[in-house]
Amino acid sequence: MSQKIVIQTRINAPKSLVWETYTQPQHVMGWNFADPSWHCPHAENDLRTGGRYMARMEARDGSYGFDFEAIYTEVNLGERFTYEFGGRFATVDFKEAEGQTELTVTFDPENENPVELQRQGWQSILNNFKAYCESKTN
């Protein structure tokens, strides 16, 4: 497997709100897409070791879509979790940083698309999450 990809952002919100908006299905549907032409019409999350995460991502025009599914391999509530998806792993860390929350996602790349394209796609989703989460602090 290639070297892991790391993306991150700093969110102007308390860690408890960042955790909630990242993990609760009703919030996941509000941010889990890289581009406004896409959306996430359905999400499920059983946030425990061995639990399943599923999010439907699709183009708003209905031309393409897919289900992203993962199984949690480690969960430290409010702090971090790791999940496995298709033989790959991702870890999401939540850290308080100077009154904000630093969110870091580390994941195994797949072999079909260039690493930089994968980094940009996942970072776009994370940027969308940041905007969504910060809108909840108002």
Backbone as CSV, one residue per row, in Angstrom:
resi,resn,N_x,N_y,N_z,CA_x,CA_y,CA_z,C_x,C_y,C_z
1,MET,0.853,-1.178,0.000,0.000,0.000,0.000,0.895,1.236,0.000
2,SER,0.481,2.261,-0.694,1.229,3.509,-0.760,1.226,4.212,0.585
3,GLN,1.996,5.266,0.655,2.031,6.078,1.864,0.646,6.665,2.147
4,LYS,0.315,6.819,3.401,-0.990,7.355,3.789,-1.110,8.815,3.374
5,ILE,-2.348,9.243,3.140,-2.655,10.631,2.820,-3.204,11.273,4.085
6,VAL,-2.749,12.494,4.383,-3.206,13.222,5.564,-3.818,14.540,5.107
7,ILE,-5.043,14.797,5.577,-5.699,16.078,5.325,-6.137,16.637,6.673
8,GLN,-6.268,17.949,6.760,-6.731,18.513,8.018,-7.300,19.902,7.823
9,THR,-8.012,20.324,8.870,-8.557,21.664,8.914,-8.685,22.074,10.364
10,ARG,-8.760,23.364,10.592,-9.000,23.898,11.930,-10.357,24.585,11.900
11,ILE,-11.222,24.184,12.824,-12.614,24.626,12.830,-12.854,25.526,14.033
12,ASN,-13.493,26.645,13.784,-13.813,27.594,14.849,-15.089,27.138,15.549
13,ALA,-14.961,26.059,16.322,-16.088,25.480,17.056,-15.520,24.562,18.140
14,PRO,-16.273,24.383,19.217,-15.810,23.472,20.265,-15.765,22.022,19.770
15,LYS,-14.849,21.256,20.358,-14.649,19.872,19.928,-15.934,19.053,20.019
16,SER,-16.746,19.287,21.043,-17.994,18.517,21.190,-18.934,18.758,20.010
17,LEU,-19.025,19.995,19.518,-19.870,20.289,18.355,-19.274,19.688,17.087
18,VAL,-17.961,19.760,16.945,-17.297,19.190,15.767,-17.543,17.682,15.729
19,TRP,-17.384,17.017,16.865,-17.630,15.568,16.941,-19.073,15.261,16.538
20,GLU,-20.010,15.981,17.118,-21.434,15.736,16.844,-21.762,15.922,15.371
21,THR,-21.312,17.023,14.773,-21.666,17.274,13.373,-20.929,16.350,12.413
22,TYR,-19.803,15.793,12.843,-19.079,14.852,11.988,-19.681,13.452,12.045
23,THR,-20.315,13.106,13.168,-20.740,11.721,13.359,-22.248,11.480,13.324
24,GLN,-23.073,12.485,13.529,-24.521,12.279,13.549,-25.079,12.267,12.123
25,PRO,-25.832,11.217,11.736,-26.312,11.090,10.355,-27.052,12.314,9.818
26,GLN,-27.879,12.971,10.640,-28.615,14.136,10.144,-27.668,15.269,9.749
27,HIS,-26.501,15.337,10.382,-25.503,16.337,10.007,-24.663,15.853,8.825
28,VAL,-24.292,14.571,8.820,-23.485,14.013,7.718,-24.143,14.329,6.377
29,MET,-25.465,14.228,6.327,-26.182,14.505,5.065,-26.038,15.963,4.643
30,GLY,-25.687,16.851,5.565,-25.542,18.265,5.250,-24.177,18.677,4.736
31,TRP,-23.171,17.818,4.878,-21.821,18.223,4.476,-21.036,17.191,3.673
32,ASN,-21.471,15.956,3.594,-20.651,14.882,3.053,-20.661,14.810,1.521
33,PHE,-20.097,15.828,0.901,-19.918,15.870,-0.555,-18.864,16.925,-0.860
34,ALA,-18.168,16.737,-1.971,-17.035,17.608,-2.304,-17.429,18.832,-3.120
35,ASP,-18.596,18.775,-3.724,-18.984,19.811,-4.680,-20.486,20.066,-4.541
36,PRO,-20.946,21.316,-4.708,-22.381,21.606,-4.551,-23.289,20.878,-5.549
37,SER,-22.721,20.324,-6.616,-23.540,19.575,-7.573,-23.839,18.165,-7.068
38,TRP,-23.269,17.819,-5.920,-23.503,16.523,-5.277,-24.257,16.730,-3.974
39,HIS,-24.769,15.643,-3.423,-25.380,15.679,-2.102,-25.270,14.307,-1.449
40,CYS,-25.689,14.256,-0.191,-25.660,13.018,0.590,-27.084,12.808,1.114
41,PRO,-27.934,12.119,0.335,-29.343,12.000,0.714,-29.631,11.019,1.848
42,HIS,-28.635,10.186,2.221,-28.882,9.204,3.278,-27.574,8.877,3.993
43,ALA,-27.645,8.750,5.311,-26.478,8.333,6.098,-26.955,7.536,7.304
44,GLU,-26.135,6.577,7.703,-26.370,5.773,8.905,-25.046,5.689,9.645
45,ASN,-25.104,5.635,10.983,-23.863,5.544,11.729,-24.076,4.823,13.049
46,ASP,-23.452,3.673,13.189,-23.447,2.895,14.419,-22.038,3.033,14.989
47,LEU,-21.816,4.104,15.730,-20.479,4.533,16.154,-19.993,3.743,17.368
48,ARG,-19.469,2.557,17.083,-18.885,1.675,18.097,-17.946,0.725,17.359
49,THR,-16.989,0.169,18.075,-16.093,-0.807,17.462,-16.941,-1.949,16.902
50,GLY,-16.755,-2.238,15.619,-17.558,-3.251,14.932,-18.818,-2.687,14.308
51,GLY,-19.147,-1.435,14.609,-20.338,-0.790,14.046,-20.111,-0.368,12.606
52,ARG,-21.205,-0.115,11.902,-21.174,0.201,10.465,-21.524,1.664,10.223
53,TYR,-20.797,2.267,9.299,-21.082,3.614,8.798,-21.451,3.466,7.328
54,MET,-22.480,4.185,6.896,-22.854,4.171,5.487,-23.370,5.559,5.110
55,ALA,-22.907,6.049,3.977,-23.393,7.322,3.451,-23.564,7.188,1.939
56,ARG,-24.707,7.604,1.455,-24.997,7.628,0.025,-24.551,8.980,-0.518
57,MET,-23.698,8.952,-1.526,-23.240,10.184,-2.175,-23.662,10.094,-3.631
58,GLU,-24.308,11.167,-4.123,-24.737,11.128,-5.523,-24.844,12.518,-6.115
59,ALA,-24.733,12.544,-7.437,-24.914,13.795,-8.165,-26.368,14.226,-8.016
60,ARG,-26.576,15.515,-7.843,-27.944,16.028,-7.669,-28.820,15.739,-8.888
61,ASP,-28.205,15.647,-10.070,-28.988,15.366,-11.284,-29.276,13.875,-11.464
62,GLY,-28.802,13.048,-10.529,-29.077,11.613,-10.576,-28.211,10.827,-11.538
63,SER,-27.215,11.468,-12.146,-26.411,10.802,-13.161,-25.422,9.772,-12.602
64,TYR,-25.051,9.902,-11.338,-24.088,8.980,-10.755,-24.219,9.027,-9.243
65,GLY,-23.919,7.901,-8.594,-23.933,7.862,-7.142,-23.291,6.584,-6.644
66,PHE,-22.958,6.569,-5.370,-22.371,5.379,-4.762,-22.591,5.421,-3.255
67,ASP,-22.508,4.245,-2.651,-22.588,4.122,-1.202,-21.175,3.960,-0.657
68,PHE,-20.824,4.772,0.313,-19.559,4.637,1.022,-19.872,3.893,2.308
69,GLU,-19.260,2.716,2.486,-19.519,1.903,3.671,-18.212,1.581,4.368
70,ALA,-18.265,1.555,5.706,-17.079,1.272,6.505,-17.491,0.580,7.798
71,ILE,-16.532,-0.101,8.393,-16.718,-0.759,9.692,-15.687,-0.152,10.654
72,TYR,-16.161,0.292,11.808,-15.268,0.874,12.806,-14.391,-0.207,13.441
73,THR,-13.088,0.051,13.472,-12.154,-0.881,14.094,-11.690,-0.376,15.456
74,GLU,-11.851,0.915,15.713,-11.499,1.510,17.003,-12.327,2.773,17.174
75,VAL,-12.894,2.962,18.355,-13.652,4.175,18.648,-13.284,4.659,20.049
76,ASN,-12.812,5.896,20.125,-12.548,6.574,21.387,-13.452,7.805,21.359
77,LEU,-14.651,7.676,21.935,-15.691,8.701,21.810,-15.184,10.097,22.133
78,GLY,-15.497,11.024,21.226,-15.124,12.416,21.393,-13.701,12.746,21.029
79,GLU,-12.896,11.733,20.710,-11.470,11.944,20.464,-10.986,11.473,19.093
80,ARG,-11.352,10.211,18.752,-10.769,9.620,17.540,-11.500,8.336,17.196
81,PHE,-11.479,7.997,15.907,-11.948,6.680,15.481,-11.194,6.254,14.233
82,THR,-11.178,4.932,14.031,-10.556,4.333,12.855,-11.588,3.409,12.229
83,TYR,-11.632,3.403,10.902,-12.541,2.496,10.210,-11.857,1.860,9.012
84,GLU,-12.408,0.705,8.612,-11.912,-0.048,7.460,-12.958,0.026,6.362
85,PHE,-12.498,0.284,5.155,-13.398,0.333,3.994,-12.680,-0.279,2.799
86,GLY,-13.181,-1.407,2.326,-12.597,-2.064,1.158,-11.137,-2.427,1.302
87,GLY,-10.714,-2.858,2.483,-9.322,-3.223,2.698,-8.403,-2.051,2.999
88,ARG,-8.956,-0.865,3.050,-8.200,0.346,3.376,-8.652,0.844,4.744
89,PHE,-7.832,1.706,5.351,-8.155,2.233,6.674,-8.084,3.756,6.677
90,ALA,-8.887,4.349,7.555,-8.845,5.790,7.785,-8.974,6.039,9.277
91,THR,-8.281,7.059,9.753,-8.366,7.483,11.146,-8.738,8.957,11.164
92,VAL,-9.679,9.305,12.044,-10.126,10.689,12.189,-9.836,11.106,13.624
93,ASP,-9.039,12.177,13.784,-8.639,12.697,15.097,-9.231,14.077,15.325
94,PHE,-9.721,14.299,16.535,-10.301,15.576,16.963,-9.445,16.087,18.119
95,LYS,-8.819,17.277,17.947,-7.973,17.828,19.002,-8.316,19.292,19.238
96,GLU,-8.386,19.671,20.513,-8.579,21.079,20.842,-7.284,21.813,20.534
97,ALA,-7.436,23.007,19.940,-6.263,23.782,19.552,-6.583,25.272,19.650
98,GLU,-6.132,25.905,20.722,-6.284,27.358,20.887,-7.732,27.811,20.724
99,GLY,-8.658,27.137,21.403,-10.065,27.508,21.345,-10.790,27.033,20.100
100,GLN,-10.107,26.313,19.256,-10.702,25.755,18.053,-10.532,24.243,18.091
101,THR,-10.969,23.574,17.030,-10.788,22.132,16.941,-10.011,21.808,15.673
102,GLU,-8.941,21.066,15.840,-8.163,20.598,14.696,-8.660,19.200,14.352
103,LEU,-9.087,19.045,13.125,-9.609,17.764,12.639,-8.633,17.233,11.595
104,THR,-8.122,16.030,11.846,-7.145,15.408,10.948,-7.675,14.060,10.490
105,VAL,-7.644,13.828,9.183,-8.057,12.556,8.603,-6.838,11.966,7.897
106,THR,-6.502,10.733,8.267,-5.387,10.018,7.657,-5.957,8.767,7.011
107,PHE,-5.681,8.561,5.728,-6.300,7.419,5.041,-5.369,6.781,4.028
108,ASP,-5.636,5.502,3.768,-4.906,4.763,2.743,-5.460,5.149,1.377
109,PRO,-4.586,5.489,0.426,-5.074,5.791,-0.916,-5.511,4.518,-1.644
110,GLU,-6.352,4.701,-2.645,-6.702,3.574,-3.515,-5.754,3.618,-4.704
111,ASN,-5.827,2.618,-5.565,-4.857,2.485,-6.656,-5.369,2.950,-8.015
112,GLU,-6.618,3.418,-8.093,-7.181,3.785,-9.391,-6.944,5.236,-9.778
113,ASN,-6.890,6.130,-8.808,-6.760,7.565,-9.080,-5.460,8.097,-8.492
114,PRO,-4.909,9.158,-9.101,-3.681,9.746,-8.572,-3.862,10.196,-7.114
115,VAL,-2.798,10.070,-6.337,-2.834,10.435,-4.922,-3.292,11.881,-4.742
116,GLU,-2.786,12.789,-5.569,-3.153,14.199,-5.406,-4.641,14.422,-5.658
117,LEU,-5.224,13.719,-6.603,-6.665,13.820,-6.858,-7.457,13.331,-5.643
118,GLN,-6.997,12.237,-5.042,-7.663,11.724,-3.840,-7.544,12.731,-2.699
119,ARG,-6.358,13.298,-2.521,-6.143,14.295,-1.468,-7.077,15.489,-1.674
120,GLN,-7.164,15.969,-2.898,-8.024,17.118,-3.192,-9.495,16.803,-2.940
121,GLY,-9.943,15.612,-3.338,-11.342,15.232,-3.143,-11.711,15.135,-1.675
122,TRP,-10.888,14.448,-0.896,-11.163,14.306,0.544,-11.039,15.660,1.242
123,GLN,-10.066,16.492,0.815,-9.917,17.820,1.424,-11.121,18.688,1.108
124,SER,-11.672,18.573,-0.099,-12.875,19.345,-0.455,-14.052,18.974,0.444
125,ILE,-14.189,17.685,0.730,-15.258,17.255,1.641,-14.991,17.821,3.035
126,LEU,-13.744,17.780,3.484,-13.407,18.310,4.800,-13.639,19.817,4.863
127,ASN,-13.325,20.531,3.790,-13.591,21.970,3.744,-15.090,22.243,3.813
128,ASN,-15.877,21.416,3.138,-17.331,21.537,3.186,-17.824,21.287,4.611
129,PHE,-17.232,20.291,5.271,-17.584,20.017,6.666,-17.283,21.231,7.545
130,LYS,-16.113,21.813,7.388,-15.715,22.998,8.185,-16.774,24.092,8.044
131,ALA,-17.157,24.410,6.812,-18.149,25.473,6.581,-19.491,25.107,7.237
132,TYR,-19.906,23.858,7.079,-21.176,23.392,7.669,-21.110,23.500,9.186
133,CYS,-20.032,22.995,9.783,-19.903,22.989,11.230,-19.869,24.412,11.779
134,GLU,-19.093,25.278,11.168,-19.011,26.661,11.654,-20.338,27.387,11.514
135,SER,-21.156,26.989,10.540,-22.485,27.622,10.413,-23.389,27.247,11.587
136,LYS,-23.076,26.140,12.268,-23.887,25.680,13.413,-23.534,26.435,14.694
137,THR,-22.438,27.187,14.699,-22.044,27.918,15.907,-22.747,29.260,16.006
138,ASN,-23.423,29.691,14.948,-24.119,30.998,14.960,-25.495,30.887,15.564
